[in-house]
């Protein structure tokens, strides 16, 4: 195989892997219980506040 073909395949698989990370993250945000996030926000959890903003912007 030529070097350019190998590089193209590596880039292709890296992009596929990156896409799966983003899809998995989005799926996790959609499936999380909003009541639990609200509870954590009320308790002052900074990470929960960030997650709530992300869910609100989906």
C-alpha positions as CSV (number, residue, x, y, z in Angstrom):
1,X,0.0,0.0,0.0
2,X,1.1,3.5,-0.6
3,X,1.9,5.9,2.2
4,X,-0.9,8.2,1.3
5,X,-3.4,5.4,1.4
6,X,-2.3,4.3,4.8
7,X,-2.5,7.9,6.1
8,X,-6.0,8.2,4.6
9,X,-7.1,5.0,6.3
10,X,-5.7,6.1,9.7
11,X,-7.4,9.4,9.4
12,X,-10.6,7.7,8.4
13,X,-10.6,5.4,11.4
14,X,-9.6,8.2,13.8
15,X,-12.6,10.2,12.6
16,X,-14.9,7.2,13.1
17,X,-13.6,6.8,16.6
18,X,-14.1,10.4,17.3
19,X,-17.6,10.3,16.0
20,X,-18.4,7.3,18.3
21,X,-17.2,9.3,21.3
22,X,-19.4,12.2,20.4
23,X,-22.4,10.0,19.8
24,X,-21.9,8.2,23.0
25,X,-21.6,11.4,24.9
26,X,-24.8,12.7,23.4
27,X,-26.6,9.5,24.2
28,X,-25.5,9.6,27.8
29,X,-26.7,13.2,28.1
30,X,-30.1,12.3,26.6
31,X,-30.6,9.2,28.8
32,X,-29.6,10.8,32.2
33,X,-32.4,11.4,34.6
34,X,-33.2,15.1,34.7
35,X,-34.5,14.8,38.2
36,X,-31.2,13.5,39.4
37,X,-29.4,16.4,37.6
38,X,-31.7,18.9,39.2
39,X,-31.1,17.4,42.6
40,X,-27.3,17.7,42.1
41,X,-27.7,21.3,40.9
42,X,-29.7,22.1,44.0
43,X,-26.9,20.6,46.1
44,X,-24.4,22.9,44.5
45,X,-22.6,20.4,42.3
46,X,-20.7,22.4,39.7
47,X,-20.4,19.4,37.3
48,X,-24.2,19.0,37.4
49,X,-24.6,22.6,36.5
50,X,-22.5,22.1,33.4
51,X,-24.4,19.0,32.5
52,X,-27.7,20.8,32.9
53,X,-26.6,23.5,30.5
54,X,-25.4,20.9,28.0
55,X,-28.8,19.1,28.2
56,X,-30.7,22.4,27.8
57,X,-28.7,23.2,24.7
58,X,-29.3,19.9,22.9
